Amino acid sequence: MDHHWRVSEDCRRGRIIGALSAAIIGIMCLFGGPSGQAAAAENYPNRSISLVVAFEAGGSTDISARLVARELSKVLGQQVIIDNRPGAGGRLGTRRFSEAKPDGYTLLWGSGSTLTVSPVLYADQKYVKELTPISVGVTQPFLFAASTATGAKTLKEFVALAKKEPGKLNFASAGVGSSNHLLGEIFMVSTGTDLRHVPYKGGASARDAVARNEAQLMDEVLSPLIGSIEAGQLQPLLITSDTRHPLFPNVPTATEAGLPDLAIVGFFGLLAPAKTPPAIVHVLNAAMKKALAEPDLRKALAAAGFDPAYSSPEGFTSLIEKGRARYGDIVARRKIKLE
């Protein structure tokens, strides 16, 4: 009787251990093992994908995201839906995104602002370094533009006006700690001017503030500014690309203006949360490559002043790291501190 009990108990324990082992192996295969990742990628995506934009609608991050998302939807066979989560210079939406499940159904259209500037300026942004880069999407230089109400037609004229009225002119940005903010700080240090920083929810709001002379200067990548410049609301003063831009051939580059620290090009790209399976990253990277090669998308991007810029995940990681190093060097060398 006692022997029979021991045998039964041993069998019961064996069944439990076997079931647990099978469950553990199944989970490992699904989330960690190569075969599980391949199976997940084979069925991915099978529903719509949320693409987080950490800035308001109408800004450069949003414009580029919508153009690329439309083509990605075709390539992936599932809708890629924009989810705007503005606030705190992009930090709010990026933090919320970082907490998403790493299953490929919540992605981020990241900007150089949140990926390279915020980690340099804010100690609590270290989580950004754990995100999974997939591919660069587009690049675009920054443009410094003044309100036409100032009467300044050139950079030299605006600097003279700002020095004549120190602390009285406003410069608008997409938020505290954004790349626009940091570039504005670099501008002041480089030109010896004293402007009052006014942060907005995003580039579109900053643009509109300068257009109505609520602020007198701003910097932003080209796309949100083109219409306002053509309408005579903004006066372009300086572009940050290495060479003059075909849309604004009469606007000098930062290097030509003797402001080399402002020779910085903005970029936007696709990222996933930390620990996203490599197989899903591979699917998304391939989709980005195909989408960015489509003539219709390239034409639409060019019309908005963007340059398509596909990359490998490793290439995107390298671009981000180099950007952080450069901003970090400028901040330290110029002794820039955000109030």
C-alpha positions, 0 to 999 in steps of 0.5 A: 500500500505504502509502495503504491502510494509512493509510485503514484506520488512519483508519477504525479510529480513527474506529470507536473514537472513535465507539464511545467517544463513543456510550458517553459520551453514553449514560452522560451520558443515563443519569445526567446528562442530562434524558432519561436521568433521566426514563427512570430515574424512569419505571422507578423503583422496580423493586425494594425500597428500604432506609430507613436509620434511624440509631438503635435500634428502638423510638425516635422515629426508628424509630417514625415511619420504620416508620409512614411506610415502610408507607404508602410501600410501598403508594404506590411498589409496592415494599417499603420496608425499615427498616435500623437502624444505631445508634451515636454519636448517629446519626452512625455510620449517617448516615455510612455512608448518605452513601456509598451509591449515589445511585440511590434504593434506599438512603434515610435517615429523618433526624432533626433530631438528625443533620441540625441538631445534629451539624453544629453540634457536630462538624467531621467532620459537614460531609458531612451538608450534602451530602445530598439532602432530599426531604420532611419527614415528621413533627414532634413536640415534645420532652418532659422527663420524670423518673423517678417514683422521684425523687418530683418531680411538677413541673419546679420540684420536680425543679430543687430536687432537682437543686440539692440534690444537684449532680452526683449525678443522671443525665440520659439521652440517645440518644447523645453529640451527639444533640439529646437531649444538647444539649437536656439541656445547655441545660436545665442551663445554663438552670436552673442545675443540674448533672446527669451525662450518660449516653449510650445507644444510642437513645431507647428505651434512655434511656427504659428507664434513666429508668423504672428510675431508673438515670437520673433525667431525659431528654428525647425526642419524645413517641412513645417516652414515652407508654406509660411515662408512662401506666404511671406509670414517668415523670413529665412535667415540660415540653414544648417545643411552642409550646402545651400538647399535647392528650395532656398538657394539664397539662404546661407549655410551655418558654416558660411555664416561663421556658425559651425556649431549650428551645422546640424542635420535633423533626422527621423526614424523607426524604433521599437521598445526594448527587447523586441525580437530580432525577427520582428525588427528584421521584418520592419527593417525590410519593410522600411527599405522597400517603402523608402524605395517607392517612387511615390513616397520619395516624390512626396518626401522631396516636396516636403523637403525631406531626404529618404535615408534608409539604414540598417538597425546598426547604422541607425544606432551609430547615427544616434550615438554620434548625435549624442556625442556631438550635442554632449560636446557642444553643451559642455564646451559652450557651458550651456545650461537649461534654466 
